[in-house]
Amino acid sequence: MILCSIYETPLLEGQKELAKKYGIEVFEKPHPGSQIKHIGLNPTTNTWYGWSHRAIAGFKVGDTVKKGDVIADGNAAYLRGGRRFPVGFTAKSLQDARDMAATFADEVS
């Protein structure tokens, strides 16, 4: 059984589908104020995913923010707890990729 990280609780039905389809093994809240775990890591590909009921996107080291991206600075209508990313920003670490996934999850929810 794959468990959500932090609290070691069983996965919800939708999370089971994400785990199977995208190889997500670690589920986390995007930031401390979040009520649900809607980011996750595929440790095999080192890809962080962010999602809501509307969309899902994966981010990894080397990904670059482009004009028009949901997470691009100036493009986001609001920001609940993540970072804004300037156009041209390139993820240099897994933490950057995680932050990008968290911002994406916030923006599409």
Residue frames as a rotation matrix with the C-alpha (Angstrom) as fourth column:
MET 1
0.584 0.812 0.000 0.00
0.812 -0.584 0.000 0.00
0.000 0.000 -1.000 0.00
ILE 2
-0.463 -0.644 0.609 1.28
0.593 -0.736 -0.328 3.47
0.659 0.209 0.722 -0.89
LEU 3
0.224 0.493 -0.841 0.80
0.956 -0.280 0.090 5.92
-0.191 -0.824 -0.534 1.95
CYS 4
0.754 0.014 0.657 0.59
0.181 -0.965 -0.187 9.68
0.632 0.260 -0.730 2.03
SER 5
-0.339 -0.923 -0.183 3.77
0.577 -0.051 -0.815 11.14
0.743 -0.382 0.550 3.47
ILE 6
-0.588 -0.057 0.807 3.82
-0.466 -0.791 -0.396 13.11
0.661 -0.609 0.439 6.72
TYR 7
-0.109 0.636 0.764 0.75
-0.988 0.014 -0.153 11.48
-0.108 -0.772 0.626 8.35
GLU 8
-0.946 -0.322 -0.048 1.08
-0.325 0.929 0.178 7.98
-0.013 0.184 -0.983 6.86
THR 9
-0.141 0.968 0.210 -2.59
-0.440 0.128 -0.889 7.79
-0.887 -0.218 0.408 5.98
PRO 10
-0.255 0.090 0.963 -4.04
0.680 0.725 0.113 5.60
-0.687 0.683 -0.246 3.23
LEU 11
-0.986 -0.140 -0.092 -4.47
0.022 -0.653 0.757 7.22
-0.166 0.744 0.647 -0.16
LEU 12
-0.069 0.972 -0.224 -7.81
-0.420 -0.232 -0.877 8.55
-0.905 0.034 0.425 -1.32
GLU 13
0.436 0.312 0.844 -9.30
0.498 0.697 -0.516 6.95
-0.750 0.645 0.149 -4.44
GLY 14
0.999 -0.051 0.004 -8.18
-0.027 -0.594 -0.804 9.81
0.043 0.803 -0.595 -6.71
GLN 15
0.344 -0.931 0.120 -4.67
-0.887 -0.280 0.368 9.65
-0.309 -0.233 -0.922 -5.27
LYS 16
0.096 -0.259 0.961 -4.50
0.011 0.966 0.259 5.93
-0.995 -0.014 0.095 -6.04
GLU 17
0.811 0.259 0.524 -5.23
0.512 0.118 -0.851 6.72
-0.283 0.959 -0.037 -9.69
LEU 18
0.834 -0.552 -0.027 -2.51
-0.527 -0.780 -0.336 9.42
0.164 0.295 -0.941 -9.75
ALA 19
0.177 -0.791 0.585 -0.05
-0.655 0.349 0.670 7.06
-0.734 -0.502 -0.457 -8.08
LYS 20
0.254 -0.018 0.967 -0.66
0.418 0.904 -0.093 4.44
-0.872 0.428 0.237 -10.72
LYS 21
0.868 0.209 0.452 -0.75
0.493 -0.239 -0.837 6.74
-0.067 0.948 -0.310 -13.77
TYR 22
0.766 -0.542 0.346 2.14
-0.317 -0.787 -0.529 9.08
0.559 0.295 -0.774 -12.86
GLY 23
0.172 -0.738 -0.653 4.25
0.528 0.629 -0.571 6.94
0.832 -0.246 0.498 -10.50
ILE 24
0.002 -0.118 0.993 3.67
-0.585 -0.806 -0.094 9.29
0.811 -0.581 -0.071 -7.58
GLU 25
-0.024 -0.103 -0.994 4.83
0.555 0.826 -0.099 7.75
0.832 -0.554 0.038 -4.32
VAL 26
-0.700 -0.232 -0.675 5.05
0.697 -0.428 -0.576 10.80
-0.156 -0.874 0.461 -2.04
PHE 27
0.110 0.804 0.585 1.95
0.652 -0.502 0.568 12.96
0.750 0.319 -0.579 -1.48
GLU 28
-0.642 -0.375 -0.669 2.22
0.753 -0.474 -0.457 16.29
-0.145 -0.797 0.587 0.34
LYS 29
0.634 0.695 -0.339 0.36
0.636 -0.718 -0.283 19.50
-0.440 -0.036 -0.897 1.03
PRO 30
0.409 -0.503 0.761 1.75
0.673 -0.396 -0.624 22.27
0.616 0.768 0.177 -1.19
HIS 31
-0.503 -0.529 0.684 2.18
-0.155 -0.723 -0.673 24.58
0.850 -0.445 0.282 1.81
PRO 32
-0.963 0.017 -0.268 1.32
0.257 0.343 -0.903 24.52
0.077 -0.939 -0.335 5.53
GLY 33
-0.648 0.750 -0.132 -1.99
-0.537 -0.573 -0.619 26.39
-0.540 -0.330 0.775 5.08
SER 34
-0.483 0.453 -0.749 -3.35
-0.697 0.319 0.642 23.88
0.530 0.832 0.162 2.58
GLN 35
0.103 0.641 0.761 -6.11
-0.913 0.364 -0.183 21.52
-0.395 -0.676 0.623 3.65
ILE 36
0.911 0.269 0.312 -5.36
-0.129 0.906 -0.403 18.74
-0.391 0.327 0.860 1.15
LYS 37
-0.136 -0.966 0.220 -2.36
-0.056 0.230 0.972 16.95
-0.989 0.120 -0.085 -0.31
HIS 38
0.838 0.485 0.249 -2.36
0.221 0.114 -0.969 17.90
-0.498 0.867 -0.012 -3.97
ILE 39
0.405 -0.769 -0.495 1.29
-0.887 -0.199 -0.416 17.72
0.221 0.608 -0.763 -4.91
GLY 40
0.827 -0.120 0.549 3.32
-0.129 0.910 0.393 14.56
-0.547 -0.396 0.738 -5.24
LEU 41
0.038 -0.933 -0.357 6.72
-0.923 -0.170 0.346 13.20
-0.384 0.316 -0.868 -6.24
ASN 42
0.988 -0.010 -0.154 7.63
-0.062 0.888 -0.455 10.46
0.141 0.459 0.877 -8.65
PRO 43
0.565 -0.815 0.126 11.02
-0.428 -0.160 0.889 9.50
-0.705 -0.557 -0.440 -7.16
THR 44
0.298 -0.438 0.848 12.02
0.671 0.728 0.140 7.44
-0.679 0.527 0.510 -10.20
THR 45
0.236 -0.140 0.962 11.90
0.880 -0.390 -0.273 10.42
0.413 0.910 0.031 -12.57
ASN 46
-0.585 -0.387 -0.712 12.41
0.729 -0.635 -0.254 13.10
-0.354 -0.668 0.654 -9.87
THR 47
-0.671 0.478 0.567 9.27
0.187 -0.631 0.753 14.83
0.717 0.612 0.334 -11.09
TRP 48
-0.809 0.495 -0.316 7.01
0.221 -0.241 -0.945 16.84
-0.544 -0.835 0.086 -8.77
TYR 49
-0.571 0.717 0.399 3.35
0.570 -0.004 0.822 16.99
0.591 0.697 -0.406 -9.84
GLY 50
-0.857 0.467 -0.218 0.75
-0.130 -0.605 -0.785 19.56
-0.498 -0.645 0.580 -8.87
TRP 51
-0.773 0.630 0.079 -2.95
0.359 0.330 0.873 19.06
0.524 0.703 -0.481 -9.58
SER 52
-0.642 0.754 0.138 -6.53
-0.550 -0.327 -0.769 19.91
-0.535 -0.570 0.624 -8.87
HIS 53
0.010 0.738 0.674 -9.77
0.293 0.643 -0.708 18.62
-0.956 0.204 -0.210 -10.32
ARG 54
0.782 0.346 -0.518 -9.03
-0.285 -0.542 -0.791 20.70
-0.555 0.766 -0.325 -13.45
ALA 55
0.717 -0.616 -0.326 -5.46
-0.403 0.016 -0.915 19.89
0.569 0.788 -0.237 -14.44
ILE 56
0.790 -0.607 0.088 -2.17
0.249 0.449 0.858 18.19
-0.560 -0.656 0.506 -13.58
ALA 57
0.779 -0.625 -0.048 1.39
-0.324 -0.337 -0.884 19.19
0.537 0.704 -0.465 -14.50
GLY 58
0.755 -0.604 -0.258 4.82
0.642 0.598 0.480 17.77
-0.135 -0.527 0.839 -13.74
PHE 59
0.817 -0.537 0.209 7.97
-0.474 -0.833 -0.286 19.76
0.327 0.135 -0.935 -12.96
LYS 60
0.755 -0.643 -0.127 11.59
0.637 0.675 0.372 18.66
-0.153 -0.362 0.919 -12.72
VAL 61
0.148 -0.809 -0.569 15.09
0.134 -0.554 0.822 20.11
-0.980 -0.198 0.026 -12.63
GLY 62
-0.799 -0.524 0.296 15.78
0.391 -0.077 0.917 21.90
-0.458 0.848 0.267 -15.90
ASP 63
0.046 0.886 0.461 12.17
0.997 -0.073 0.040 22.97
0.069 0.458 -0.886 -16.58
THR 64
-0.921 -0.380 -0.083 11.85
0.377 -0.925 0.047 26.63
-0.095 0.012 0.995 -17.59
VAL 65
-0.035 0.918 -0.395 8.89
0.542 -0.314 -0.779 28.97
-0.839 -0.242 -0.487 -17.05
LYS 66
-0.753 -0.136 0.643 7.53
0.651 -0.290 0.701 30.37
0.091 0.947 0.307 -20.30
LYS 67
-0.872 0.481 -0.096 5.30
-0.473 -0.876 -0.095 33.36
-0.130 -0.038 0.991 -21.01
GLY 68
-0.127 0.935 -0.331 1.68
-0.786 0.109 0.609 32.37
0.606 0.337 0.721 -20.47
ASP 69
-0.526 -0.095 -0.845 2.44
0.295 0.912 -0.286 29.54
0.798 -0.400 -0.451 -18.03
VAL 70
0.557 0.822 -0.117 0.03
0.335 -0.093 0.937 29.41
0.760 -0.561 -0.328 -15.10
ILE 71
0.574 -0.384 -0.723 2.94
0.800 0.072 0.596 29.80
-0.177 -0.921 0.348 -12.67
ALA 72
-0.266 -0.716 0.646 4.55
0.816 -0.524 -0.244 32.72
0.513 0.462 0.724 -14.51
ASP 73
-0.535 -0.011 -0.845 4.90
0.602 -0.707 -0.371 35.98
-0.593 -0.707 0.385 -12.56
GLY 74
-0.761 0.303 -0.574 2.23
-0.463 -0.873 0.154 38.40
-0.454 0.383 0.804 -13.66
ASN 75
-0.657 0.529 -0.538 0.06
-0.341 0.428 0.837 35.63
0.673 0.733 -0.101 -15.08
ALA 76
-0.647 0.384 -0.658 -1.33
0.683 0.676 -0.277 34.38
0.339 -0.629 -0.700 -11.78
ALA 77
0.106 0.797 0.594 -4.61
0.156 -0.603 0.782 35.95
0.982 0.010 -0.188 -10.69
TYR 78
0.648 0.040 0.761 -3.77
-0.716 -0.310 0.626 35.30
0.261 -0.950 -0.173 -7.05
LEU 79
-0.176 -0.759 -0.627 -1.31
-0.178 0.650 -0.738 33.32
0.968 -0.018 -0.249 -5.00
ARG 80
0.769 0.634 0.083 -2.25
-0.226 0.147 0.963 31.48
0.598 -0.759 0.256 -1.83
GLY 81
0.846 -0.438 0.304 1.04
-0.253 0.173 0.952 30.16
-0.469 -0.882 0.036 -0.54
GLY 82
0.564 -0.642 0.519 3.46
0.778 0.623 -0.075 29.40
-0.276 0.446 0.852 -3.30
ARG 83
-0.334 -0.766 -0.550 6.12
0.298 -0.639 0.709 31.34
-0.894 0.073 0.441 -5.17
ARG 84
0.868 0.397 -0.299 5.80
-0.152 -0.361 -0.920 33.42
-0.473 0.844 -0.253 -8.28
PHE 85
0.063 -0.855 0.515 8.24
0.602 0.444 0.664 32.56
-0.796 0.268 0.543 -11.05
PRO 86
0.099 -0.083 -0.992 9.63
-0.555 -0.831 0.014 35.04
-0.826 0.549 -0.128 -13.57
VAL 87
0.985 0.162 -0.065 9.52
-0.131 0.439 -0.889 34.07
-0.115 0.884 0.453 -17.23
GLY 88
0.395 -0.884 -0.252 12.83
-0.465 0.044 -0.884 32.35
0.792 0.466 -0.393 -17.96
PHE 89
0.099 -0.332 0.938 13.21
-0.969 0.181 0.166 30.88
-0.225 -0.926 -0.304 -14.45
THR 90
0.137 -0.135 -0.981 14.75
-0.448 0.875 -0.183 27.41
0.883 0.465 0.059 -14.63
ALA 91
0.924 0.222 0.312 14.38
-0.379 0.421 0.824 24.87
0.052 -0.879 0.473 -11.84
LYS 92
0.058 -0.988 -0.145 17.85
-0.719 0.059 -0.692 24.14
0.692 0.145 -0.707 -10.49
SER 93
-0.905 -0.317 0.283 16.83
-0.421 0.577 -0.700 21.80
0.059 -0.753 -0.656 -7.64
LEU 94
-0.600 0.722 -0.344 14.09
0.604 0.691 0.396 19.43
0.524 0.030 -0.851 -6.60
GLN 95
-0.422 0.440 -0.793 12.92
0.664 -0.446 -0.601 22.13
-0.618 -0.780 -0.103 -4.18
ASP 96
-0.758 0.147 -0.635 12.45
-0.454 -0.818 0.352 24.52
-0.468 0.556 0.687 -7.12
ALA 97
-0.795 0.464 -0.389 10.46
-0.127 0.501 0.856 21.82
0.593 0.730 -0.340 -8.94
ARG 98
-0.507 0.614 -0.606 8.38
0.858 0.425 -0.287 21.20
0.081 -0.665 -0.742 -5.80
ASP 99
-0.540 0.270 -0.798 7.67
0.205 -0.877 -0.435 24.93
-0.816 -0.399 0.418 -5.46
MET 100
-0.843 0.228 -0.487 6.61
-0.538 -0.354 0.765 25.08
0.002 0.907 0.421 -9.12
ALA 101
-0.666 0.609 -0.431 4.23
0.362 0.769 0.527 22.15
0.652 0.195 -0.732 -8.59
ALA 102
-0.481 0.470 -0.740 2.80
0.804 -0.101 -0.586 23.77
-0.350 -0.877 -0.329 -5.44
THR 103
-0.671 0.213 -0.710 2.16
-0.262 -0.964 -0.042 27.06
-0.694 0.158 0.703 -7.23
PHE 104
-0.836 0.369 -0.407 0.55
-0.346 0.222 0.912 25.21
0.427 0.903 -0.059 -10.15
ALA 105
-0.585 0.627 -0.514 -1.73
0.718 0.695 0.030 23.27
0.376 -0.351 -0.857 -7.80
ASP 106
-0.484 0.380 -0.789 -2.81
0.499 -0.621 -0.605 26.50
-0.719 -0.686 0.111 -6.08
GLU 107
-0.737 0.105 -0.668 -3.42
-0.452 -0.811 0.372 28.34
-0.503 0.576 0.645 -9.34
VAL 108
-0.742 0.460 -0.488 -5.57
-0.336 0.374 0.864 25.64
0.580 0.806 -0.123 -10.98
SER 109
-0.740 0.486 -0.466 -7.65
0.665 0.632 -0.398 24.81
0.101 -0.604 -0.791 -7.91
